[in-house]
Amino acid sequence: MEIFNNILNYLASSFSTNLTAIQFVEASYETLIMVFFALIIGSSLGIPLGICLVTTRPSGLLENPRIYRILNPIINMVRSLPFIILLVAILPFTKLIVGASIGLAAAIVPLTIYVAPYIARLVENSLLDVDEGIIEAAESMGATPLQIIWHFMLPEAFSSLILTLTTATIGLINATAMAGAVGAGGIGDLAISYGYQRFDTTAVIITVIILIITVQFVQSMGNYLARKARHE
């Protein structure tokens, strides 16, 4: 954190900007809070949804065309909405849940709704890549569908699932930047409130640099953990 703060102080002092390093640090912290809670809640919804899509699809372990035909279009419908439109469209629902339509807590609701179906589709793709021979071998040993999912499919797709969550995290970081348009706080709010509305070009440049560094770090960590999972 001290190194990060020193970098921000250097950038702020080297270029003309109305913002201080503390403001950038606080905005970065707000972004991390939004991403963390939206990812945790979104994953708790998206991963089961992804498993449900795989198991209820035609020829799935728990084939159920009715459930699949309901879930599949709903997930596609939510994923088709640009985040900024989703953010505005569910403002009444957001206010119902957290008691406010703007601010840090309010941003977590649309972020969760945005990322959950995204994770579900990515989890579905990861599980569909599992070798069918492994599933057939598990069935021949008398494993139940739940045992097959828990002890065979998920461990086999673990490396891919790590990359799935990495991609979802990066998507959330991008979405939090757009959430700044409605006063959600975070890096995006600084870029809009100061960079765009007050014509502070340096503030925009610094926020872009912060976002690039953050995304690169998340992707590198995801790649590293995925490699570790493959080699275990």
Secondary structure, DSSP 8 states (H G I E B T S, - for coil): -HHHHHHHHHHHHHS--S--HHHHHHHHHHHHHHHHHHHHHHHHHHHHHHHHHHHHSTTSTT--HHHHHHHHHHHHHHHHS-HHHHHHHTHHHHHHHHS-SSSHHHHHHHHHHHHHHHHHHHHHHHHHTS-HHHHHHHHHTT--HHHHIIIIIHHHTHHHHHHHHHHHHHHHHHHHHHHGGGT--HHHHHIIIIIITT--HHHHHHHHHHHHHHHHHHHHHHHHHHHHHHH-
